[in-house]
Amino acid sequence: MQGQMQSYPLTLVHPFERAERLFADKPIVSATPTGIQRTSYGQWAERTRRLGGVLDALGISADGRVGTFAWNSARHLELYFAAPCTGRVLHTLNIRLFPEQLQFVADHAQDEVVFADRSLLKLLWPLIDDLPSVKHVVVMDDGVEDEIPDDDRIRDYEALLADAEPVEFHVDDENSAAAMCYTSGTTGNPKGVVYSHRSSVLHCMSSMFADTLAVSEADVILPVVPMFHANAWGLAQAGVLAGSTFVMPGPDLSPKAIAGLMESQKVTFAAGVPTIWMGVLDELDGRDFSSLTRILCGGSAVPKSLSEAYREKIGVPMTQGWGMTETSPLGSVSYIRTSLRDRSEEEL
């Protein structure tokens, strides 16, 4: 006997179209070296569709790997959906890899194009001649006046978008590859992990559960965790599915800049590694963090003293998350069960 409920492919096209249809007026904020830039989901969606046309115009193959070498920004979020929603595979390149590791990863993945922030081009360009599969390097001007090489392989992001036509998104097979990351937490060269559309959508949905991250439309999310690190722990995709407001921190991850964004943009949910929150701790005094409801911390164990310091200063303790690149990456989230909440710290 077969069930009669609808069977529909779980692809990233659906979170994208949901955000486009329901949340067109919601903001996406990006911090840049030249100031705060604001756009809306509606504008973002139109540009993302144009970016799909850019990938067609560049001749990227049907399942070609689309590399990114960029900070957290609205442009990077455009790439997060334009690549997989046109059947290509998003490949976020970790800007903190050693040059030889970076060269290995991009070559092993057979990236056909790399979209790079201008401020990071100086790290990528010396490797290009050793990356025969990379036919184009598309530069995203993030406000830093670094030199751009005079080379036919270099293209300008905004110029390409201006010349492109929006395209319709369609992916038939939910098991086809949507994105890939390489983990350096291993012996030898980094190992590639490939995420399907289905796994990505399921990860988005699991991040919205009340007993995991509880990502919701009401959230203002500050993903300090980089979009090149395990897909920003899935927040860049889950937030789109939920229709959350995004605050993208850009290249300035200094404690003062992060604290300033949390306060000025009324962030409700922030995520980053312990070293980030250790630095921000000294910036908490005298600021208004009344909008903040949770801080996700992962990447390494959260020191009890750090979590307790946040509890004492702003009334919000750390939420410890655990995962791996291989688990999309969310594996578990630490909450104290209701049956244990009356126990003393010694008993816990």
N, C-alpha and C positions, 0 to 999 in steps of 0.2 A: 504494500500500500504506500502510495506517495502522498506527501503533504500537499496542500493546495495554496500555501502562502507564496507570495511573489518571490521569484528568484531573479536577482538583479546584480550585475557585476559591481563589486566594490572597487571603484577607481577614484583617483584624486580629482577627476573631472567633477564629481558630485560635490565635494566640499567647495571647490572653486565656484561652481555655478550657484550653490546655495548662498555663499557670501555675496556674489555679484547681484543676486536677485533680492535678497532680504536685508543686506547690510550696506547698501551702496553709500549711505551717508555717514557710516562709522569712520573714524579717523585712523590713519597710520602716521605716526610721528617718527622722524629720523633726526638724530643729532649728527651734525656735520661740523667740520672745522670752520665753516662760515656761518653757522647758526642752526636753528631748528627749522626743519622743512616738514610741511604738513601736506598730506594727500588724503584721499578718501578711498574706501574699498571700490567705489564705482570707477574712479580714475585709475586706480591700481589694476582693476580687472580689464579695463580697455587697453591699457599699456601691456598687460600680460598677454592679451590676445594678439596685439601687434608684435610682441616679442616672438610668439609662435610663428608669425609670418617672416620675421627676421631669420629664424632658424631654417625655414624653407628656402629663403633667398640665398643664404650662405651655403646651401647644398648639403646641410647636415643629413646624414643617412637616417633611414626610418627609425632605427633603434640606436642612433649614434650617441656617444657619451659627450655630455655638455659639462665642461669643467667650470667651476667658479673659484675665484681667488679673491675673497672679498670680506669686508666687515659686515656686521649686521645692519641692514638698511632696507628701505622699501624696494629698492632695485633688486637686492638679493632675493627678496620675497617674490618678486616678479619671476625670477629665474626658477625659484622653488616649484612653481606651477607651470610655467610655459614649457619647460623641458619635458616633464612626465606627461603632461596633458596633451602633448603632440606625439606621444609614443617614444620620445627620446628618454635618456637616462641621465638624471642629475648626478653630477659627481663633484661634491664639495671638497676642494683641496685644502688641506690644513696648512695655514701660512706659517706655522711654527715648526714644521718638519725641517730637518737638515736638508741642504740642497740636493744631496745624492738620494735621499729618501723621496723628496718631492719629484725629482726626475724619474725615479723608478715607478712611483705611483701613477703619474700621468701617462707614462709610456705603457705600463702594464694594463691600465684601463683603456688605452687607445683613445684618449680624448681627441675629438676632432676640432673643438673650439674651446678656448678658455676665456671667460669673462672676468676681467681683473679690475679692481679699483686702482685708480691712477697712483694713489699713495703706496701701493704694493707692487707696482709694475717693476720696480728696480730689483725685487727679489725673484720675480718670475722670468724676466726677459733674458738673463744670462743663460738660462737652461733651454731656451726655445730651439736652438739649432740641434739639440740632442733629443728633440721630441718630434720625430718625423710625421706622426699622425696628426699633430696640431697644425691645421691649415690657417686658422684665424685666431688673433688675440683681440678681443673687443674690450676697449678701455672705457670704464665708467668713471667719469670725472667727479671725484668726491671732494673737490675744493682745495686740493694740495697742488701747488705749482711745480710738481716734479716733471722732469723732461720726458717727452714721449718720443721714442725712436722713430726715425724716418724709414719706414719699412712697409712694403705692400701688404704684409700680413696683419698690420695694425688697422683696426677699424674703430670708429667712434660710436658708442652705444646710442646716444641721443639722435645722431644723424641717421643711424640705421632704423630706429623706431619711427622717425619722422617720415621715412620713405616707405614704410611697410604698411600693409593692409591687415586689419584684424582677421583672425581665422577662427573657425569653429573647432572646438575641441571634441575629440572622440577617441576613446580607447575601448576596444572590445574585450580584451583578455585581462581579467583582474589579477592573474598570476604573472603577467609580464612585468619586467623590471621597471621600477619607477625612479629609484635612486640607489646610490652606492657610496659607501664610506670605507676608508682604509684605517685599520686600527694599528697603531704603533706599539701597543702594549703586548708585545710578543717577541719571540726570538727571531733573528734574521730580519728580512725585509717586511714592511707592513703587509698585512693580509686584507684582502678585499671582502666586504660584506655587501650583498645585494638585497635590497628591499623590494618586494612586490607592491603593486598597487593595493592589493587586498591587505597585506600586512600593515601598510601605512595607514589605511583607513581604519582598520581595527585598532591600531595604536592610538589614533586620534580619539576614537570613541572611548577607549579605556582611560585616556587622560581626562575625560570629562566626567568619569564616575565620581560620586561624592566622596568615596573612601580612597581615592587615589589623589589626583591633583585638582579635581573639581573645576576644571577650566570651563568658563561660562561666558555668555554674551555680556554680562555685567563687568567682566574683568578688564582691567588695564594692565597688560602684561609687559614687563621689562625683561626680555631674555638677555641677561648679561652673558650667559653661556653662549659661546660663538656658534653661528650658523654653520661653521666648518667643523664643529665638534659634535659628532653623532646627531646631526640634523637638529642642533639646538635642543636636544633631548625631546624632540618631537613637538615642541611648543609652537614652532612656526607653522606647522600644519594643523595642529589641534586648535590653535587660536583662530585660524581661518574658518574651520568647520563650525566653531562656536559663534563666530562673529565678534570676537574680543577686539578691543582697541589695542594696538601695538605701540610700544615706545622702543624704537631701535636705538641702541646706544652709540653706534658708529665706532670710530677708532679710539676715542678717549674713554678708557676704562679706569681712569684715576678715581680714587675714593670720592673726591669732591664732586667730580662730574656725575658719578652714579648717584650719590646722595641728592644732588641737585635735581636730577631727572625724577627720582622717586618722589620728591616733594612737589616740584612744580607741575608735574604731569599727573599727580594724584594716583600713583601706581598702586594697584591692589595685590599684584602677584609678581614677585621678582625671583629670578633663578640664576644661580652662579655657584662657583666652587668656593671652598672655605677661604682661600687666600683673598678672594674679592671681599668677602664679608668681614674678614679680619681688618682690612683697610678701611672699609666703610664705617666700622664701629666707632672710630674716632671722629666721624663726621655727623653723628646722630644728635648730639646735644644742640638744643635751641632750634631744632627743625620740627615741622609738622608732618608726621607720618600717620596721621589718623586714618587715612584711606587704606593703609597696608593691612592685609588680612593674613598673608602667609609668605614665607621665604623658603624656597626650595634650595637645598644645598646638596651637592653630590660631587662625584669625582674622587673623593676620598672621605674618610670618616670625619664627622663633624665633632670637634672637641666640645665636651660638655660645657666647659667654661665659656665658649663662644655662644652657644645656644642660650645659656642662662644670662649672659650679658645682654643679649637682644631682648630676652623676656623682661629683664629688669628695666631696661631703658625705654622700650617702646611697647612692651606688653605682647610681643609676638615672638615666640621661640622659633628656632629653625625646624623645618620639616626635612628629615633625612630621606633622600631617595637613593636607590641603588639600581644599577643596570650595567649593561655592556653594549658596545657597538652591535654585537650579535643579537641583542634582544630588542632592538629598534629605537631607543635603548632601554626604556623603562621596564624594570624588573619587579621592583617592590617599593612601597612607600611606608614609612614608619609612622603609624598612629597608635596611640595607647587605646586599647579596647575599653569600652564602657565598664566592663566587669573588673577592670584593673585601676580605674581612675581614682578610686578612693584610697588606694594604698599609699603608704609613705614612700619617699625616695629610696630608703634603705630596702624596702620590700621589692621595689621595682628593679 
